[in-house]
Amino acid sequence: MQMKKGNGFAKRCALKIGFMMLLLPGLLCAVTAQDLTPIANPELEARLDSYLSIDDSESAQPELVSILSAVDAHRYPSTFVRARTYKAFELAENGDFAGAIELVEEMQAFIERHPHPDVVSEVQANLVALSWYNGEIARSLILAEQLIEQLDGVQNPRILYYANSIMVGIFRANSQYERALERAIQALEAIHGSNNPRTEIRRIALTTEIIGIHRDLRNFDEALVLVKRNIEDAKRIDLINEIPNLLMLKGFLEGHLGFYENSVATYEEAAVWANRAGDKETVLLSKNNIGSTFIELERYQEAEDILRETLEFIHTEGTADDSMVHLLAFNLGYIDVFLGNIEQGITAVTENAAPLLASYSAPDQADLYEYIARAYGQAGMYQQQAKALLQERQLRADIFRSDREASLNELQYRYDAQDQLQQIELLEQRNALQQRVIENSQLQQQIVVLFAIVVILGLVLVGIMYRAARRANKQLKVANKQLEFHSQRDPLTALLNRRALQEELQKREQGERRAAAAEFPDAMILLDVDYFKRINDKYGHAAGDMVLKDLSGRLLSVARASDLVIRWGGEEFLIYLQNMNPEKLKEYTEKVLSVIGSNAVVHEGTKIQVTATAGYISLPFAGIKESDIGWEKTLQIADMALYIGKVHGRNRAYGITGLKAPYEQVSRYLDNDLAEAMEKDLIDYELVIGPDVGNLNRS
């Protein structure tokens, strides 16, 4: 398990980048004085620039106090607000968040007397940053929208850079990647052409944000190209404190692309630079990540040696926090399991996993559960493995759902903006038409002879405007239909997505789907492609995409006209069958496994053997009212059945067909431990074995 490095509220920087694995501390707030408006004091602005470079807080605080006492607030309101901003960030960094908010609120009252766009925008940017840092996500997004509207009148490049840099991080953290890139471009334009020595530093910071966007979208190749360029630039300008962080990011990307040997070399280089910069934390982190990479290469003894050496150094020097100690101990326990020391290894894994999970973000928790599940599987503890896999699956589903909601919100926002734009254009057309009518009327009074010509021209103009309005409305209708289509389709496979299923099931709950009761219940088959990560690692992501598209076509070929075939997320598919005879559900599932596994997928002349594991169930389940077990809980049961199939060898399906005991007795097992319900013979289930595909290539 590798550790991701980040930080919170960087010193005097109104920008929280907690969602990045690596942050270049202080870069995004390193704005300097240039092209200042008359409402800023150049001398004091230069002092504020120098203040940003002071690392010693004991020296920095008196300098800021001196600047605040020297600035004339009414003559130079922009400089006053900037200095007060740094004071607010200083309070927040020292834990006095309430004091920081109070200071910014005082500045809100100040801008009522000095409503210059530069001053107003800087205060608004502060509110955005502090709201985000305080976890008020919705409020920070609303304030960011208001800030965008205010930036048009801003003259000071420093403020334009500062405000847009804040919004890059916020939009990226909320998966609004297109808008984040747009703000990054705006920030870059603000510093374009500047000969200030800080310009290259700020450009490196913006590029690092863009790298983070690519990494979030799993565009690791693009991210690696950019980080290599950033490292070259940082070395050229001798940015010693930031080079280790950039190298750590490069090693992380290389590992995800399967370049493990390169990743190890990069982490070693990061340790050398971190030692030069006096950054002991990054030295320790690089050693842990080297050990984790050795684990991926199954070079367990080398991994154990470097991890134990690092842990002993920490115990001797006392130079790391508890999370680093727990991570190293977890990795060492993981190695013990794979070296055959099962009891000792599992104890270390479980004891150190709990504190790590308590401090990790949801994506990091999901990654950790994946490692926990691997350890349990190696130890033969399949029930615990299934539980860990379920925890991972639930976390990734929650993350996917959050990303999907953010994407839908973004689509809705863009639709609303486009609709408003169309309304404005139509209003401008009507105003132009009215103006022409007035002009024609005045012309008629002056030159009666030309009256007929003017009327004809006016009618022609009206016709042109009318046709233009009709064209605009038609284009808007087409755009709306396209938006509706794409919001319900997966862009890679063109299958339906989660939103489409949710809308269908909402209609089902309201009784709108069928006028009369159906002959049979509905059913759901949840499928997961086996060893999909290994396909990506061995053949490349293009091959993985080809596998998903090919399987989509195969599933559609066996689906009935009334069935819904859905890409549920990643390598998961869901088939929703309406009016499905339960006695034929097993046979249908066997047909689905067969169409997936019987023939290899061919990509660029290479045959890729693919199988899938599934769980299936009827809806309503076992005659139970859907008010007790709705479609979401039913799907959760199918998901648990799928994971039982994963634990027992893959290329198979488990069908949950009924209850052998009262629902009240079985309900708690249906919530979180289907395997135990099977062991206690509380439920009826079926097993479907997939096609015999011979010796699968699992390397």
N, C-alpha and C positions, 0 to 999 in steps of 0.2 A: 504494500500500500504506500503510494507516494503522498507526500504532504504538499498542499498548495499554499503558497505564501501570499499574504495580502496585508493590508493595514486598514485602520479606521479613518479617523478624522485627522488627516495629515496637517502638520503644523502650519497655521495661518493659511489654510487652503480650503476654500468653500466647496469642496468636491469630495464626496465619499465614493471610493472605487472598491468597496468591499466585495464586489462580484467578480473582480479579476483575480486570477491565480497569482499574478505578480503585478506590483505597482511601482512605478518610478517615483519615489517619495518627493513631493514638493514641486514636481515639474509643472503640473497644470496650473499651479497658483503662482508660478514665477513670472508674473506680468511686470512690465517695466514702462517707464515714462517715454512717450514718443507722440508726436503730433497732437499735443494736448490742447484742449479748448481753453478759452480765456477764463473759464471758471475753475481751472486747476492751477496750482502754484508749482512751476517747473522745479524750483529748488527743493521744495518739500517732497515732490513726487520722486525726485532722484534719491532723496534720503529714504523714502519708503522702498524704493527698489533695492537699496543697499541693506535695508532692514530684513528683507526676504532672504538674504544670503547669510544671515547670522544664525549659526547652529546652536550657540550657547544661549539658553533662555534667560540666564541671569544677566547677560549683556543685552539681549534683545528687548527685555521689558523696559529698562530705563530709556532706551532710544525711542521706543514708541510713545512713552509718556512725554518725552521732550517734544516730539513732533506734534502730538495732540495739543500741547500747551502753546505751540508756536503758530498753528494754523488759524487763519481768520475764517470762521465758518460761513459768514455772510458774503464775503468777497470771493472765497474759493470753496464753494460747497462741494465740488467733486472731490477735492483732496481731503476735505473734512470727512466725507462719507467713507472714502477709502481707508483712512486711518482708523475710524471707528469700526469699520468692518474687520480689520486685523485685530482690534481689541476684542471684538465679539468672538472671533475664532480662537483667540488666546484663552478666553474664559471657557469656551466649549472644550478645548483641549485639556484644560485643567479640571474638567468635570462639572463646571458650573454652567450647565446647559440653560437653566432658567435665567441666569444672568445674561447669557448671550442673546436669548430671545427678547428679553426686556430691552437690551441695547438696540436691537434691530427695530423693535416697535417704536422706540424713541426716534429712530431715524425716519420712520414712516411719518411721524408728525412733522419732522424737519422738512421733508420733501414737499409738504403742502405749501410751505413758504418759498420753496425753491424747486418748482416743477420742471426743471430742465430735463430732457430725455436721458442725458448721461447719468444724472443723479438718481432719477426715478428708476432707471433700469438696474443700476448697481444695487440699490436697496432691494428691488424685486428679486434679483439674482441671489442675494443673501437669504431671503425668505425661502426661496426654492431649495437652496443647499441645506439650510437648517431643518426644514420640514422633512426632507429626504433622510438626513442623518438621524432624525428622531423617529424614523419609521412611519411617518405619515405619508404613505405612498400616494394615495389618491389626492391629497391636498397638494403635494409637490408637483404632480402632473397637471393639476388645474392651474397652479401658479406658473408653471412652465409655459402653458398655452398663452397666458396673459403676457408673460415676458417676451414671447416671440412677437406679439403685436407691438410691443413698445420699442423693439430694437431698430425699427426703421429710421427713427430720428436720431439715433446715437452717432456721435462724431468721433469719440475717443476710441482708437483701435484697442487699447487695453481693455476697456469695458466690453467691447464686442467679443474679444477673444475669451474673456473671463466668463461671460454669460453663456456663450455657445459651448464652451468646454464643460460647464456644469450640465447642460442638457444632453450632451453626448453620453455621459455616464448614466443619467436618469433614463433616457430612452433605451439605452442598451440593456440596463438592468430590468426593464419591463418588456424586453423582447421586441421593441419597436426599432428594428435594426436599420430599416431604410431611413427613418427619421434621424437616428443617431448619426448615420453617415452624412446626412444632409447638414446637420449641425457641425460635424467635424469639418466639412468643406467650408462652411461659413467662418469657423474659427481660423482655419488655415488662410482664408482670404484676408482676414483681419490683420494677419502678421506678414502677408505677402509683400515682398519688396523692402521689408525693414532690414536695416543694417545693424540692428541692435544685437549685441553678443548673446542675448537670451533667445533669439529667434530659433536657432537650431535646436536648442533644448526643448522649446515648446513644440516644434515640429516632431521631434522624437516622441514626445508625450502623446501627441495626437495620433501618430502612427501606431503607438502601442495600444491605444484604445481601439483602433481599427483592427489590429491583430486580435484583440479580445473578441471583437464581433465575429471575425472569421472563425475563431476557436469555438465560440458558442454555437455557431452554425455548423460546426464540425468540418469546416473547410480548412483542414490542417495543412494541405499543400500550400495554399495561398498565404496562410499565416506564417509558415516557415520561411517563405521567400522574403516577407516583410521584416520578420525579426532578424534575419541575417543582415539585411540592409541597415536596420537600426543599430545592430551591434557594431558594424563597420563605422557608422557615423559617430557613435558614442566613443569608440576608441580613437577616432580621428581628432575629436575635440577634448579628449582626455576626461570623459565623464566617469571618473573612477567609481563613484558611489553607486551608479546605476548599471554598470556593465554586469556585475554579478546577477542582478535580477533579470536582465535580458537574457543572459546565458541560461539561467534556470528555466525561463520560458521556452527557449530553444530546445533544451533537453526534454522538456515535457512534450513538446510537439513531435520531436523525433521519436519518442517512445510510442506515442499514439499512432504514428505512421509505420511502426514496426522496425525502425532503424535503431535497434537496441544498442549495438556497439557504438554508433555515433552518439547516442544519448549518454552513454557512460562517459565518453571522452568529453562531451560538453559539460556534464556535471563536474568532472574533475577540473576543467578550466574555470568553471564558476567558483570552485573552492579556492583556487589560486588567486583570482581577482578579489574574492571576498576577504581573504587573509590580508591582501594588500590594503583593502579599504577598512580593515579592522571590524568587519561585519561577521562576528562569530556565529550569529544565528544562521546566516546563509551557509557558512561552512558546514555546520552540523546538518542542516537540511539537505545540502548537496550529497553528503555521505549517506544519509538515509535513502535518498532517491537512487543513488548508485546501488545500494543494497537491494532496493525494490526492483530495479531493472535486472539485477542478477537473478532474482527470484523468477521473473518472467522468462529468463533464459534457462531456468531450471539448474542454475549453477549455485546450488544451495550452500555448499561449503564456503565459497567466496563471499556469498551474501552474509552468511552468519559471521564470518571473520570481521568484515567491515562494520556490521551493525553492533557487534559486541564491543569492538574497539571504540565506537562512537559513544555507546552507553557508558562504558567505563570512564571515558573522558568527562562526560557530563557529571557522573557521580563524584569524580575527583575535583573538578573545577567548579561545579555548581553553576554552569553557564546557560542552562536552558530551562524553559518552563515545563510544567507538568505534561502538557499535551505532547511535546516532543518525546518525553520519556515513555509515555504510554504507547506512542506510535512505534517507537523502536522495540519495545517489549512485545507489542502485538506482532510485528513482523518476525521477531525471533521465535515466538510461539508458532506462527504459521510455518516457519521453516522446520521446527521440531516435528510437526505433524507429518510433513512430507518426507522427513528423514526417518520416520518410524517411531518417534517418541510421542505416541498418540496422547496419552493421559496428560503428560507435562505440557505438551503443545496446546491442547484444547483448553486446559486451565488458563494458560497465558492469553490465549485468544479471547476467551469469554471475559476474563477479568479486566482486560485493557480495552475491550470494545466498548463497554458501557460509558466510561468517561469521554471517550472519543466521540461517540454518538451524541452525547449531551452537548458537545461544543461545535459539532459540524453542521454545515448547511445541508439542505435536503439532497442536492446532487452528491455531496461528499458522503452523506449517510448511505445513499444507494450504492455507491462504489464500495464502501466498507462492508455492507451486507453481502455483496458479491464475493468478496474475499472470505467472509465468515462461512458462506455456503460452500465454497470450494474446500475449506478446511474440514467442515463436517462431512462432506462427501468423501474426502480422502480417508477420514477416520471411520467411514462406514456408518455414521450416525444420520441415517437418511431422513428420519422424522424431523430432527433439528435442522437438517439441510433444507427440507421443504419449507419449514417456518421462516428460515432466513431468506429463502428465495421469494416467499410471499411478501415479506417486508420490503425487499428490494423492488418487487413488482409494483406494490402499492405506492411506494415513493416515486418511482418513475412514472406511474400513471398520474399521480398528483402533479408532478412537474410538467408532464405532457399537457394535462388539462389546463394548468396555469398558462402555459405557452399558447395553447389554442385559444383560450379566452382573450389573451392579450392580442393575438392576431385578429380575432374577430372584432375586438374593440377598435383596432387600427383600421380594419376595413370599413367599419361603420363611420369612423371619424372621416376617412377619406371620401366616403359616399356623401356624408353631410356637407363636407367642404365643396365637393363638386356640385351638389345640388344648389348650394348658396351661390356659387359662381355662375351657374346657369341663370338663376333668378336675377342676379345683378346684371348680367348681359342683356336679358330680356327687358329689364327696367331701363337700361341705358338705350336700348333700341326704341322703346316707347317714348322716352324723353326726346331722343333725336327726331322722332317722327313729329312729336308735338311742336318742336322748335321749327321744323321745316314748314308746318302748317301756318305757324305765325308769320314766318318770313314770306310765305306765299301770299298771305292775306295783305301784308304791308305792300308787297310788290303789286298786287292787284289794284290797291287804292292809287298808287302812283302812275302805273302804266296800264290803263284799261285795255289797250290794244293787245297786250301779251297775256291777257287773262286766260284764254283758251289753252295756250301753250303751258302756262303755269299749272293749270288744273290737270292736264295730261301728265306732266312731269310728276306732279304730286301723286296721281293715281299709280303711276309706274313705281314710284318710290314705295308707296304703301304695299303694292304687290310684292316687291323685292323683300321688304322687311317682313311681310307675312310669311313668304316662303322660307326666309332665313329662320324665323321663329319656329316654323314647322320642322325644318331640318334639325334645329337644335333640340326640339322636344323628342324627335325620333332617335337622335343620337343618345339622348339621356335615357330613353326607354331601353335601347340596346345595351347601354352601359349597365343599367340596373339588372337586366337579365343576365348579362355576363357575370356581374358581381354575385348574383344569387347562385349561378351555376358553380362558380369557382369556390364559393364559401362552403359548398357541400361536396366538393371533390378533392381527392388527394392529388397533388400536382404531378407526382411521379408515375402512379399507376392508373390514374383517371377513375379509380374506384370511388365509391361513396366514402365519406369520412364520418367521424363520431357525431358531428352536428346533424348530419342527415338522419342517422339512426335515432338520435334524441328527438328530432322533430316527428319522425314516424311513430315512435312509441308514445309521444304526447298525444298524437291523434288517436292512437289505439286506446289510451286511457280514457279519452273523452268519448269513445264509442263512435268515432267518425269514420273509422277505416272500413267497417263492415256494417251493413244495415241489419243483418241478423247474425245470431250466434253461429260460429263456424263449426264444421263437423268434427275437426280435430284441434288440439291445442297448437300453439306455435312452438318453435324450438330454436336453440342457438348452438352453434359449433364454434368454439374459440380455438384457433390454430396458431402455433408458434414454430417458425422454421428452425430446424435443428442446426446447431453449430454455425449460426449465421456469421458471428464475429470471425470465426476461423475462415470462412469463405472470403470475407473482406480482407483479412490479413494475408491470405495466400494468393488470391487472384486479383485483389484490388477493389476499390469502391465501385468502379464502373461495372465490374462483374457482379458485385452485390446488387446494384440497381437493376441489372439485367435479370437476375434471378427473381427479384420481386415483381418485375413487370411480366416475366414469363409465367410465374405462378398465378398472377392475377388473371391472365387469359385462361389458364387451365381451370381455375375455380369458376369463372364465368361460363365455361363450356359445360360444366356439370350442373350449374344452378338452374332451377326452374324459373319460369317467367315471373313468378310472384316473389321469388327470393331476393334478398338484399345481400350483396357481397361488399364487404367493408374493409378498408385498411384501418385496423384498429390502432396502429402505432408501431413504428420501427419495423420489425419482422413479423408482426402479429396481424392475423386476418380474422374476421368474424363473419360467419354466414348466418343470417337471420331467415329462418324458414317459416312461412306463414301456412297455417292449416296443414301441419305435418303429422301423419299417422305415426304415433310412437313406436309401433311394431316395425316400421320401416326405417326408423331413424338410425339404427345400428348399421343396416345395409347401406344407407346413404353415406354415413361417415366412412365406412370401409371404401366406398367408391371415391370419396374425396382424398383419402390417404393414398389410394392407388394412383389417381391422376397426378398427384404431386411426385410420388417416388418412383413410378414405373419407368419413366424416361428421364435421362439426364438433361440438364439445361446446357445448351451449347453457346459459348461466348468466345468469339474470335478464334474458332476452331478447337477450343478446349471444352471437353465435356465435364460438367460439374454435377456430381450426384447430389441430389437434395431430398431430404425427407422432412416430415413435420410431426409434431406431437399435438394432440388435441384433447379438449374436454367438451362434452356435449350434455344437453339437458333440455327438458320440455318447459314451456311457459304457457299456462301456470304449471308449477312444479307439484307433482304428487297430489293434485286436487286441492292444494292449499290456496286460500284467497290471496290475491295479489296485494291486498292491503297489508298482509303479514309478510309475504315474500314477493316483492316487486321485481321488475326486470333487472334492476341493478344488483340486487342481492342474488338473484338467480345466476346472473353472469359471474358474480364473485365465486359461486359454487363451481361453475364450469372452469373458472380460472384455477381454483384449487385442484380440480380433477386433472387439468392440464399439467400442473406441476408435479402431481403424483406420477403422471406418465413420464415426465422428464427424469424424475428420480429413479424410476424403474427401467430405464434403458432407452427412452425416446422411440420415435417411429411407431407410435401407438396412440390409442385414444381410450380414455375412460368415460363411460356414460353413466350419469347418476339418474336412476330410473324410478326410485320410490323410497318409502320409509318402511322400516320394520318395527318401529316403535312410535308412540304418540309424538306429534310435532313438538310439544312442550318439552319432552325429554331429549329430543335430538337437536333443538334449535341452537344451543350454544356451540355444538360441534359444527353446525353449518356455518356459523359465523367465522370460525378461525381454525378449526382442526378437523378437516374432513378425513384425513388419514386415520385418526383415532376412531372416528365413527365407523370406518370400514373395519378396523381391527376388532371393535366391539360388536360387529354384525348388527348395526343399527340402521343401515341403509342398504337398498338394492343397487347394484351397479353392474355394468357390463365392460368387458375389455375387448377392444378391437386392435388386432396386430396389423401393422402396415405391410407393404409389399416387401418381399425378400430382395434386397438390392445388393447382396453380396458384400464384398469387403470395401466398406466406405473409406475414403481417404480422409483421415482425421488429423493429418499432420499440420 
